[in-house]
Amino acid sequence: MWFPVGFTTRIAAMAFIAIFAASSAFGQQDPLPSWNDGAAKQAIEGFVEKVTEEEGPDYVAPDNRIAVFDNDGTLWVEHPAYTQLVFAIDRVKALAPEHPEWKDKQPFKAVLEGDMKTLAASGQKGIAELVMATHAGMTPAEFETIVEDWLAEAKHPRFKKPYTELAYQPMLELLSYLRDNGFKTFIVSGGGIEFMRPWTDRVYGIPPDQVVGSSIKTEFQDKDGDPELMRMPAMNFIDDGPGKPVGINQHIGQRPIAAFGNSDGDLQMLEWTTAGDGPRFGMIVHHTDAKREYAYDRDTKFGRLDKALDMAPEEGWTVVDMKNDWKQIFPPEPAP
């Protein structure tokens, strides 16, 4: 077959241009596809671009690109109750035959009778008592197995899915976006550190050594020549409210440049992070979508957002409106 002079050259050039255009389009793919275009998304991208521009005045070296995230209500669902509280309630029910005295002792009585109002009224003290009774008296490895087995079976009462499938898709994208831009991401949560560590890597891509949380006391014991650690029925550290900056200092050893939370329990973490020198970023996830998830802020027992919401404008923190800023809440259903 005969072709005009230069025809094959033009065809090759056109093919090259097509391939280049396709690769360029792929390279410019939206890193936050579940976020609607708006002030929140623009603030995130603007901050990341600012701290990663090597010749820019706000450049931050990768070693200092630390971002901390609350867990409950920030990375995954926290209503109608904190996931670890649901776990503790199920543990009380499972252990009740071994503890007949619980039938007449609060807050165990409330759990066994399904009296959530009385349980909620017991406050932090009651919840701590449940945790002490159900999370101690075993090795960390034994506790990890119990957590994993529970997560494999437990389903959220509304969404009928495992809790590990109820991480927020926009936040998963944000975690990946930050890591792709040289950030190191940490969880800083009021939840138990050993409750979270078994699954955070597979759900969030955050390994166990980058998880900061509340803890109960652990002791070294020597049983017939076998060294082991034993979880004791006493609190060691509460990583909530003013405890969060303390936990960050103890576990991470440097002030983050970005902090993400959703409640007044994250207030001090946001304050301490954004008060540092140089470029800083604070973000609050505001639950405003009762249809796709839940709507709550000032009047709730779990994830109360009041003072931090009022402070956000004056502190320059970005407030994410879940209903308007997120195209979807949870990850899409897996393809068959």
C-alpha positions, -999 to +999 in steps of 0.1 A: +000+000+000+013+034-009+012+064+015+019+101+006+053+115+016+053+125+053+021+106+060+036+081+084+055+109+102+023+128+107+006+097+120+034+090+145+033+126+157-005+125+162-001+093+182+026+108+204+004+139+210-026+117+219-005+096+243+010+127+259-024+143+263-038+112+279-009+109+303-012+146+312-049+142+319-041+112+341-014+131+360-039+159+367-066+136+381-085+150+410-069+137+442-101+145+462-129+133+439-154+128+467-151+165+477-173+191+461-155+221+447-158+248+474-140+267+501-131+236+522-115+217+492-097+248+480-083+255+515-069+219+517-053+220+483-040+256+488-023+246+520-007+215+505+005+234+475+019+261+497+040+239+520+053+217+492+065+244+468+102+242+473+110+277+462+080+292+480+082+313+513+060+287+531+078+256+521+080+229+549+105+201+547+090+166+546+103+157+580+081+184+595+050+176+575+031+160+604-007+158+602-028+145+631-064+131+629-090+124+655-107+091+648-143+089+660-165+113+640-135+125+620-124+093+602-153+070+608-188+070+622-193+077+659-231+077+662-253+064+678-224+056+701-186+054+700-176+022+684-154+012+713-183+017+737-204-006+716-175-031+718-174-027+757-212-032+759-209-065+739-181-076+761-202-070+792-230-091+778-205-119+769-188-119+803-220-115+823-224-152+832-191-150+850-202-120+870-237-124+885-231-093+907-234-072+876-272-077+875-275-053+905-245-030+899-244+001+877-234+008+850-234-030+842-271-033+852-280-006+827-261-024+799-277-058+806-311-042+807-306-021+776-310+011+795-289+034+774-303+065+791-289+054+825-257+043+809-253+077+792-260+094+826-231+075+841-208+097+821-170+092+816-168+075+850-193+048+840-178+042+806-143+039+822-157+013+847-170-007+817-136-005+800-117-015+831-139-046+836-139-057+799-105-047+785-081-059+813-068-092+827-053-104+794-022-099+773-021-072+745-020-101+720-051-117+735-069-083+735-060-078+699-075-111+689-108-102+707-110-069+690-103-084+655-129-112+661-155-086+672-149-063+643-153-093+619-188-099+633-202-066+646-225-045+623-236-009+627-272-008+638-283+016+611-261+009+581-258-029+587-222-029+577-190-037+596-176-006+614-144-008+594-165-002+562-179+030+576-147+051+573-155+084+555-145+082+518-135+119+516-112+115+546-096+084+531-088+104+500-074+132+521-051+109+540-038+095+507-034+130+492-014+142+522+009+111+521+014+115+484+027+150+492+052+139+518+031+141+549+032+116+577-003+110+591-011+101+627-043+092+646-047+110+679-079+098+694-096+095+728-102+058+719-081+030+732-047+028+715-047-010+715-083-011+703-073+009+672-039-005+664-050-039+650-070-024+621-059+012+614-033+002+588-057-018+566-085+008+569-066+041+569-031+032+558-019+043+592+005+018+609+003+009+646+033+031+655+015+062+642-015+057+665-019+078+697-047+070+720-059+064+756-044+035+774-048+014+805-019+004+826+002-025+814+026-045+835+055-068+828+052-102+844+073-133+846+052-164+847+073-195+853+101-180+833+079-168+804+080-130+801+047-113+792+028-081+794-006-079+812-033-053+808-044-040+842-077-026+854-065+010+858-063+040+835-028+050+823-035+080+801-066+097+786-059+111+752-088+135+749-092+173+753-061+187+769-046+153+769-042+153+731-013+178+728+004+159+757-001+126+738+013+141+706+044+154+725+049+120+742+044+098+711+053+120+681+078+144+697+071+174+675+042+198+669+021+190+638+014+215+611-021+202+604-048+189+627-082+175+618-111+169+643-148+171+648-156+179+684-147+199+715-125+169+724-102+180+696-102+217+706-068+218+724-052+197+696-064+222+670-053+252+692-018+238+699-012+227+663-023+260+647-005+282+673+029+271+660+052+291+637+050+290+600+020+277+578-006+259+598-039+242+590-069+233+612-101+216+601-133+206+617-157+180+603-192+193+610-219+165+609-248+181+590-262+153+569-290+134+587-300+117+555-267+101+545-252+099+580-261+120+611-266+157+620-254+168+654-232+194+671-240+212+703-267+189+717-253+153+717-237+129+741-211+117+716-189+141+696-203+173+710-192+203+689-198+236+706-169+258+717-147+246+688-174+255+663-176+290+677-138+294+678-132+282+642-138+315+623-116+336+646-088+309+646-090+305+608-099+268+610-117+253+580-152+239+588-163+211+565-201+209+560-206+172+553-239+177+535-226+203+511-189+196+509-189+158+504-203+141+473-204+108+492-200+098+528-188+062+528-167+042+503-187+029+473-200-007+473-174-031+460-180-043+425-194-079+423 
